Amino acid sequence: FKIDYELAKGLTVSGFYSRQRNNFFGGSYTSRESLFNGGVDRRGQASRRNDQANIQQATFTATYTKDFGKLDFRLLAGYEYQQDDRQGTGAGAFNFLSDVFGYDNLGTAFSWRLGESSAFTYRNQFESVAQFGRLNLSFDDTYNLAVTVRREGNSRFGDGNKYGIFPGVAFGADLVKAMGLDFADAFKFRVSYGQAGNIPGSSYIALERFGLGANFFYNGAFVPSVQPVSNPNPGLKWERQTDINVGVDFSLMNYRLNGSVEYYVRNVNDLLFNVAVPVPPNLVPTTDVNLGQIRNTGLEIALNYNVIKNQKFSYDLSLTPTFYLSNKLVSLSNEEFG
């Protein structure tokens, strides 16, 4: 659902809401007579599972535009919320008397009596919120400036580190208009700086979690136990990517030759890694941490030449080489983990 409303001249507020639901329900069965997938060895094998995902997103923005003669002014501010909720169940069993039920009656399998069947349930959630703003200035349709800032929070990080602030700025100039270049049909210069954040691929990794452990003998019987399955890391924070780009876009020879040349530097700091840790003092031999830095530099070129163009036939020749000038692992350590 999307709605736009003009509060006043040049001032518009917008609201957007979306909800996506994905469902998977299926199963598999290997016949008692099958020579593959353990059919004969396990006298029939079946599994069934159900997975569901619910994703909600809401965005609210306010936009103000104003024309000051040669200067065009545009300001946007907004808020965004997203919730991702995934859950599911499943079971597997073997050793059936007959193939007649397939995977529709797992309870008839003898593996349940032997304690060798399996069943699982799960649920994973995360939430993210963001406040953002963007300012766009255009002077005489020649010089363009864009400034952005985004403050984003995500529940997958540790306490005190859930939020990150990511700024950006970009400037561009039409040099044909600004300098009166006569050798080019179009020649635009641009430079930009920006930061973005990456989140972990799983929820709850910053917390100490518990799962089923080994059985132990107590009071004449074996009793199941619960044990830690992850180490807490309240310091887990955003992986931060910083990009610097400098480039030109041009058209020559009456727009027959078009292209761009761009040089970039990319630094990724506080990389998200699962690393080995000593036991003790830790309870689990691995922990998810922020560790290290990567730096990439490169040159990208895109050229397109219109060799032939008429009313009946057109032929273009394109070239898009990329030169990776440097791909460097700057560090893979920090003060805590060496």
N, C-alpha and C positions, 0 to 999 in steps of 0.2 A: 504494500500500500504506500502511495506517495501523495503528498499534498503540498502545494505551494500557495502562499498567500502574500499579497503585496500590502504591507502595512502603510506605506507612504511611497511617494515617488522616489524610486531608486533603492528602497528598502524592502527586501523580500525574506520571509521566513519559510523554511521547508521542514517537513517531517517525513521520515521513511521508516517502514517496518517490514521485515521479511521473516518468514519461518519456513524452514526446510525440514522434512522428516523422511528418513530413509529406513526401510525395513528389509531385512533378509531372513527368510525362513526356508530351510532346506535340510537335506539329509543324504546319506550315502549308504549303500549296502553291498557287501561282497558275498556272493553265493558260497554255500558250503562246498560246492563242486569246483569252484574257481581255483586255478593254479597260480593266480596272481593276488597280490595284496593280502596275503595271509588267509585266503579263503579256506583251503583244505587244512592248513596247519591249525587254524583257530576255529574250524567248523562254523564258518559264517561270522561276519563282522559288520556291525552297524554303528552309525553315528547320526546325531541330530543336533541342530543348533538354531538359535534365533538371535539376531542382532538388530539393534535399533539405535538410531541417531536422531537427536533433536537439536537443531541449531537455530537460534534466534538472534536477530540483529536489529538495532534501532539507531537511527542517526537523525540529529536535529541541527539545522544550520540557519544562520542569518547572514544575508549578503547585502552589502551596501555599495552601490555604484554611483559615480559622479563624474561629470565631464567639465573640466576647468579649461575650456578652450583647447589648447594643444595637449593638455595633460588629462589622461584618462585614469581614474582612480577606482579601484575595486578592493573591497575588504570583506573577508569571510571569516566567521567564527562558528565553531560547532562542537558538538558532544556526540560520542558514539559509545554504544554498549553492545557486547556480544556474549552469548552464553552457549556453550557447547556441552551437551549431555549425551553420553553413549553408554549403553548397557546391553547385556546379553546373557543367555544361558545355553548350555550344551551338555550332551552326555554321549558316552560311547560304551559299547558292550560287545561280547562275542560268545561263542559256544551256544548255537541255537539248535533246537531239535529239527527245525524245518525252515525252508526259505519262504514259506507262504506269507509271513507278515512283512518281510523286508525290514525297513527301518521304522515301521509304524507301531511296533510293540516291543520296545527294548526291554521291558520288564520280564519277558520270557527267557532271556539269556541266562545260562548257568553261571556266567562270570560274576553276577551279583552275589550269588551264594558263596563263591570262592573269594570274594572281596577284591576282585581284579578289574571290575568295571570302573569307569571314571565319570565324573560330573563336575561342572564348573558354573559359576555365575560371576559377573563382574559389573562394575559401574565406574566410569571415569567422567569427571566434570572439570571444566575450568571457565572462568569469567575474565573478560577484559573490558576496560573502560578507557576512553581517550578524550582529551580536550585538545582542540587544534585551532590554528588560525593561519590565514594566508593573506598577504598584502601584494597586490599587483599594481604597478605603475607603468604607464606607457606614455612617452613624450614624443609628440609629432609623428607617431607611428614609426619611429626610428630607434629609440632607445627603450628597452624593456627591463624592468627590475621586478623580481619576485622574491619575497621573504616568507618563509614558513616556519612554524614551530608546532611540535606535537608532543604532548605529555601523555604517556600511555602507561597503564598499569595492567598486570596480569597475575592471576592467582597462583601460577605455577612457580613463582619465585619465593625466596625466603622472606621472613618478616623484616621489614625495614628496607627491602630492596625490590619491592614489587613495581615501583614506578621508575620510568626513565624519561628524560627530556631529549628530544631529537630535533635540532634546528636544521635549517637549510636556506641557502640564498643562491640566486641565479641572476646573471646579467647578460643581456644580448644587445647587439647593435647592428643595424643595417648600414654597412659601410658604403654602399652605393649611394644612399641618400645622405649619409653623414659627411663623406669625403668626396663625393662626386666622381667615383671611379668610373672610367669609361671603357675599361677593358673587360668588364664583367656585366652580365645581365642582372645577376644577383650575387651578393657577397656579404654573408652575415657571420659575425663573430659572437661566440658565446663562451661563458665560463660559469661553473657552478660548484658549489660545495654543499654537501648534505650528509646527514647521519640517519641511520635506521637501526632498529633493534631486532634481534632474533630471539625466539622463545624456545624452550626445550620441547622435545617431541612427545613427552609424557607428563602427566599430572602427578603431583604428590612426591616428586623425587627430592624435594628439599626437606621432606619430613622423615621422621623415623617411622617406618612401617613394619607391621608384624604379619607373619604367615604361619602355616602349619609346619611344625617341626617333627623331630623323631619321636617315636614312642618310648616310654620308660616304664620300668616295672615298679608298681607301687601297690602295697596292700593286697598282694596276691594276684594282681592283674596288670596288663599292659595299658597304659594311659597315654593318650596323645598329648603333645605339648605345642605351645606357641612360642615362636622365636623371632627376633628381628630379621628382616630381609633387606633393610637399607639403613645406611647411616644418615642422621640428620645433617643438613647443611643450611642453616639459616642465612648464611652469607651468599647464597646462590643469587646471581643478578643477571641483568641483560647482557647478551652478547652484542657488541656494538660495532657496526660497520660504518666507516667514514669514506666517502668518495669525493675526489676532486677531478673535474673534467674540464678540459679546454679544447675547443673545437671551432671549425669553420664549415659553413655550408655555402656552396657556390653553384652558379650556372653560367656557362660560357658559350660562345659561338651561337648566339641567338637561341639559347636554351637547349641546344643539342647535346652539350656535355654537362651533366649534373653530378654532383658528388659532395662528399663530406670527409673531413679528416678530424680525428678526435684522439687526444692523448688523455689517459686516465691514470690515477693513482688510487688504489683501494687498500685501506688498512682495516683489518678485523681484529678487535681487541676483546679480551675476556672470553676466549673461545670456550664453548660448553663441551666438556670432556668427561668421560667416565674413566677414572684412574684407579690404579691399585694403591691401597693404603695398608699400613701394618695392623695386625690383630694380635694382641691388644695394642693400643687403647681402643681401637675401633671394634665394633661387634661384627661387621661385615667387611670382606676384603676389598670392596670397591666402593667409590663415592663419586657422585656427579659434582663437578667443580667448574669454576672459571679458570682457565689456564692458557696462557700463551698469546701470541700475536702472529698474524700472517700479513704480508705486504705483497700486493700485485701491482705491476705497472705494465702498460701496454699501449699500442697504437692501432687504431682501427680506421680503415679506409674503405669508402664505398664510392664507386665510380659507375656511371651509366652513360653510354654514348649512343645516341640515336643515329645509327648508320644509314638507314633508309626509312623514309616516311612519306607516303603519298596516300591517295584515296583508296588504293587497292592493296597496298602492301606496306608493312612496317616491320623493321628489324632493329632490335636493340642489343647492345653488347654490355654486359655488366661484370664488374670485378669487385669483390669484397674481401680483401685480405685482412687478416688480423695478426699483429706481431706482438707476442708476449715477451716484453723486454726483460721482465724479472718476475719470478714467482718464488718468494723467499719466506721460509719459516723463521721469523725473527727470534721468537723464544717459545719455549714449551715448559714454563715453570712459573711459580709465584713464591711469595715469601713463606706460605704455609706448607706447600707440597713439594718444594724444591725445584 
